[in-house]
């Protein structure tokens, strides 16, 4: 599910930008079970941010990886899990309401607990891919 179309609104569309409610993340978390993954994403034209609501089934995980370019904010809206490795290398428990900062360059991974895990991510929008010459050519 994506946010309602905002074609023609905001800075890129030429019309005045306006604030509005896009979704209820708690309602998405309580919807009938769907496959793991993104259950909502921000799709407005002209945006400077990307945002998603992601659901992980109980025991499922996002493998530990390092994002070199983007800081990411994660807000847990339902369920529980663990963030690992933490600053000390020890996994940190996550529960509903936890707000987590994942700075660029930091290793990150998430594991859903017995209730599953639903969370919102927000980060700067990545620029689109461009066709050009390879740097090594």
N, C-alpha and C positions, 0 to 999 in steps of 0.2 A: 504494500500500500504506500502510495506517495502522498505528499501534501496536496491539497486542492490546487488546481492549475492557477497560476497567477500571471499568465501571459498578459503582457501589456502593463504590468504594475511594477513599481520600483524603478530604480535608477536605469536599468537596461531597457525597460519598456517605454520610457518617456513619460509615463503618468506619475502622479505623486505617490510616494511610498506610503504605506499604511500598516500599522500594527494590527495583528489579528491572532486569534487562537488557531493553531494548526491541527492539534490532535490531543487526545487524552491518553498519555503513555500508560497510566494505570489500567485504563480500559483495554488497551492493546495487550497488556500483560495478562489480563484475565480472559481474553478471547479463547475460543476453542483451540486446542493444541494444533500447531502448524509445524512444519519442519523447522529445524534450527535455522537461524539466520536473521536477516533484516526483515522486520515486519512493518516498518515505516521508514521513509527517507524524505528529507527536505528536497524539494524539486523546483523551488521558485526560481524564475529567471533573475539574473542580476545579483544573485546572492554572493556574499563574501565568505560565508560559512557553509560547511557541510554538517549535517546532523542525521542521526539514525536512531531508531529504536531496534535493539537486537535482543533476540530471545535464544537462550541455550537450555536444552532439556537437562534434567538431572544427570550429573556426572559428565556432561559434555564439556569440552574445553576449547579455548583459543590457545594454541601452542605458544610457548614463549618465543618472542621475536623482539627485534629492536627497530623502532621507527626513527630514522635519522633526520627526517625533515619536519615532522609535525608534533607539537604538543597536543594532547587530547584530554578533554574533560570527560569523565564517566560518572553518571548519576544512576545509582541502582534504584529502580522503581518497584521491583518485586523480587521475591525469592532471596536466595543467599548464595554464597560461594567464597572463593578465595582468590586474592590477587597475589601472584608470586612470580619471580622472587621479589620480596620487598627490599627496602634499603639495606637491611642486615642480611639479606639472602634467605630470610624466613618468610613463608607465605603469610599474608595478612588477611584475616577474615573480613568478608563483606556482607552487609545486611541492608535491607531496605532503608533508603535515605542516605547511604554513604556517597559522598562526593569525592572522587579520586582525580588527582592530577597525574597524568603520565607525560613527563617532560620528554622532548625529543632526545634521542640518544640513550634513553633508559630501557633496559630489558623489561618486557611486560608479557603477561599471560594471565588468563582468567580460567577458573574452573567452577562450574555450576555445582551447587550443593544439592541436597535431597529434594528441595522444592523447585529446582531449576533457578534460572537467573535471567531477569529482564532488565536491560539498562539502556540509557540514552548516551550516545557519544556526540561530542561537538568538537570540531576542529576547523582550522582555516581551510578553505576550499583549495583543492589541488588544481593547478592549472591543467588545461586539457593537453592532450598529446599533440605534438606538432611534427610535421614532416620536414625533414631537413637532412643535412649531411652528417655523417657520423664524425665524432670528434677525432677519431684515429685515421680518417681518410685523407 
